[in-house]
Amino acid sequence: MYARACAFLDLSDSQQALLKTLFDAWQAPRRAMKALAKGPEVAQLFETDSFRRDEAQALFDAQVDALRQAGPDLVTALGDFFDALDFEQQQALRFLLRRLRRRGVDAAVRGAGL
C-alpha cells in the first residue's frame, strides 16, 4: 500500500518519509489490537462458565486509552504529510479517498442485499 501511494501521488523523498511516519503511527495501534485479539487475555475471558465482564471491560478500556494516546501522533503525522503535498497531490489524494469511500459504501450495500 505504501509503494502504491508513493507511485500514485508521485511523492518526493521527503514526502515519502512523511508518509512512512504516518503509516507507522497508523500501524502501531492496529498491531497492538491484533496482538490483543490473538493473545491469551481474550481467550481467558471465555474459560469459565460465565463471561468475565469486568476483565473484558478492563481490556477494552486499556485499548481505548492506548488509542487515545496514539491519536495525537497520528493526527500530527497525517497533518504533516498532507501539508507537505502540493495542490495536485492533495487533489489526487482527495479523489482517491472519495473512491475508497464509495467502494466501502457499495460493498456495504451489496452485503446488505440492497
N, C-alpha and C positions, 0 to 999 in steps of 0.2 A: 504494500500500500504506500509506503514511504517513497519508493522509487517511482511508482506511478504518479504520485502527487508532484514529485520533483519534475518529472518529464512533462506532465500536463500543464503545470504552471511555469515551466521554463525558469526554474529558480537559480539564482546565483549561489556561489559557495556560502556566503554569509546568510542568505535566506534558507539554504538547506540546513545550516547549523541551527537556526532558529526553529525550523520545522522539526528537527531531531529533538530539540529540547521540549517542544510541545508534545511530540509523541511519547517521550519518556515520562513527562508529567501526567499524561493521559493513561499510560500503560501501568504505572506503579499501583494505583488503587485497584485497577482491574485485576492485575495479577494477585494482589492480596485477597480480593474477594473470591477469586477462583481457588486459591490455596485453602481458604477457609472452608469453602464448599466441599472440597475433596479431603479435608483434614478430619482428624478423629473427633474434634469438638462437636461437629454437627451430627456425626454418627452416634455419639454418646447421648444425644437428646432422645433417641428412639430406643435405647437399650432397656428401659423399664416398662412396666405395664401402662404407665401414663406419660404423656409428653412432658418434658421438663420445661415448662413455660418460662420460669424465672431465668434459667440458664440461657434459653433461646433469646429472651429479651435482652439479656446482658450481651450476648454475642452480636445481636442486631445493633444495639446502642454503640458498641465498640466500633462496628463497621461504619455507622453513621458519623461518629466522631472522627474516624480516620479520613472519611471522605471530606468532612468539613475542614480538616487540617490540610488536605491536599488541594482544596479549592483555590486558595489564593495563588499558589504556584501555577496551577493550571490556567487560571484567568490571566495571570501575568504572561505566561508563555504564549497563550493564544493572542493576547493583545500585541505583544512584541512581534510575533510572526505576521499578523495581519497588517500592522502598521509599517512593516518593512516591505510589503508588496507595493508595486506601482499600480496605477489605476487599472491597466488592462488585466493584471494578475488578480486584482481584487474582483473585477467583473467576472473573470473566468471562475474564480472560487465561488462567487455568488451563484453563477449558473450551475456549477457542479452541485452545490448544496440544494438548489431547487430541484434538480433532477433526482438527487438521493431522497429528498422528502417525498416527492411524487411517487418514486418507486416504493417507498415504505407504505404510503397510503394505498397504492394499487395492490400491494401484497396483502395488506390488512383487509381490503375489500374482497379480494379473491378468497382469503382464508375464512372470511365470514359468510361466504357463499352469496354475496350480493352482486 
